[in-house]
Amino acid sequence: MWLPSGCTCKCVVTFVSRRVFKARIHVGVRRRCNVAAFMPEAAGFDGVSDYAALQDFSVTSSESFWAAVARQRLSWIRPFNAVQDCDLSRGKIKWFEGGKLNVSVNCLDRHVHTYPERVALIWEKDEPGSEVKVTYRQLLEMTCRLGNMLRRRGVKKGDCVTIYMPPCPLAVASMLACARIGAAHNVVFAGFSAEALAERIRDAQSSTVITVNQGVRGGKLIELKKTVDSAVQSCPTVKQVFVAMRTENPANLTARDVLMEEEMMKEDVVCEPAVMDSEDVLFMLYTSGSTGKPKGLVHTQAGYLLYAALTHRYVFSYHDGDVFGCVADIGWITGHSYSVYGPLANGGTTVLFESTPIYPDPGRYWETVQRLKINQFYGAPTAIRLLLKYGDEWVQKYDRSSLKTLGSVGEPINTEAWEWYHRVVGDGRCPVVDTWWQTETGGICITPRPSEPDAEIVPGMAMRPFFGIKPVLMDTEGKVLTSNDTSGALCIAQPWPGMARTIHNNHQRFIDTYCQPHPGYFFTGDGAYRSKEGYYQITGRLDDVINVSGHRIGTAEIEDVVNQCSEVAESAVIGYPHDIKGEGVYAFVVLKKAVDVKGADLSKQLNNMVTTKIAKYACPDHIQLVQRLPKTRSGKIMRRVLRKVVERDLNGLGDLSTLDDPAAVQEIIQGHREICGKQQPR
Ligand code: 7RM
């Protein structure tokens, strides 16, 4: 893969001897601290002398708070003239209107002025020990060349470019090149199938796609260009596909393909940044909802960048010179906010992790921490659960003394995994931050450490709202629950700069999903418990979205595919607790009459279909054939009943009187026993 001249490439693994650490458990000591030293923007806030007051100010004087932070943390071409103009009940969200800026200038140029040779990206390639470092100067050069290339090839302000690439410097430069010329990007996770990619390209109306010839993951080659070829067959809008070379193997080029590295080398290294409004679109990112059609959530320029930068700085306690290691793929919002935009806006050094937690062995993360001297490590509970099963030696082999903060994201982290992460990975000396947020929220909203550096941390709890965030719990009647030690639907009571603005091409769906359920509040779709102390613990989705290995997927999306199988009459898909994946996929399938198919054949066929239409992670772990599904008289499938059967909680089946045919449940219980024996499905 092309890299700018002078780029450092290292191909040897160096082993540093292990040091012994003294375990120190953080306890809840409240310290009075100089707030202005902690957050320079807070210097002018009236009456703010401690962290509690700062948190309070950020919510009650939200406009003053965000105005000060926006002025100081971002570089503006023209200052904004209004801090916010929002009406949550109508889905109207605008921040920093009148302000002009360029996101790529904020992430690159201003840092190149102060420290051109600082490392911006460390690309941790799949091949262990072969990291590549890219400085701010080099990343700006790559971005400018790509910006010029896109402009010359007709990409204009307001267009949307689809990026289908694994984490790598050219992917980041492509995102920033879009931002530079005012185009929106639509990054599609490179694990998605051709059909899933095609659906996202069509919905985004992209005429340009950027990809690589092949991906490399866990030592295996992945034919990404071929996937793009098959996707664009059903995308009439696509006029050009830029192909970067990740491997040496030649790509099979068609008339619409352009070799990206050759093309960008012809371009100038200076590229005039587009002057963007705060509320112009920066990117869209598709995420699963409770219907079969993914939603293209739209994020805009200033508010998103500011929120990503501020959360990156304060949640992880990121300081100048630290190496930040978020191992999420850039195809998810976590990769957008914490591998790319947050760290780069802060002038940080950020790791792009291309591999898997167990390649070449289960020591990969910690060997990487040792070699790259990572200070903040941010990953998903599913990987932690997987690694803890391999034992402590894989961790202890490596020097992790560089680590200062450990982060968790994407799904609830169970106590066992949290404690192992804290005790073994962090040697008991690094705070673990369980960060709750969503594609919709743009950045972390609830987290143990938004402020007080020594605040108490309770294992497995997201705990406290970030600056400017006001969480509330609603009861089933839509009334705000004011007491503690209670559970409800998690909403956020006032807008914040990082929140999504709309769903691409479907503002009504945005309003219906997030604004209608509790007018005046942003509805997250999650349930939460608020403890006696007032800390939040996320209990899980309230809708039909499940979370498999930290990847969000709507059960309706899987059902859609299963129902396309010619033998299948109908189906119901649910999530169930899974040791490693967090949730597994369980499909109940009703076959068409007179169909005779072997279970194994059907399962092979359905797995193939789900893999080609969505992605591998969405494949059912279990398929149970049933005569009929439990339905209400109005024909709605009662997934709650199916969930209880699979969880073996027959006492929890609840009221079955609304069922059309209660005998269906007995059949399903019996069938489930036969499939799983006495064992829980795992
Ligand atoms: C960042 C991300 C969002 C959904 C969200 C939750 C679940 C995320 C946590 C969590 C418990 C957490 N964006 N979720 N973080 N549940 N504790 N710390 O994951 O859009 O892909 O998913 O993920 O259900 O609504 S996402």
Residues whose N, C-alpha, C, O or C-beta is under 5 A from the ligand:
A	BS01	7RM	S408 V409 G410 E411 P412 D434 T435 W436 W437 Q438 T439 T524 D526 I538 R541 G550 R552
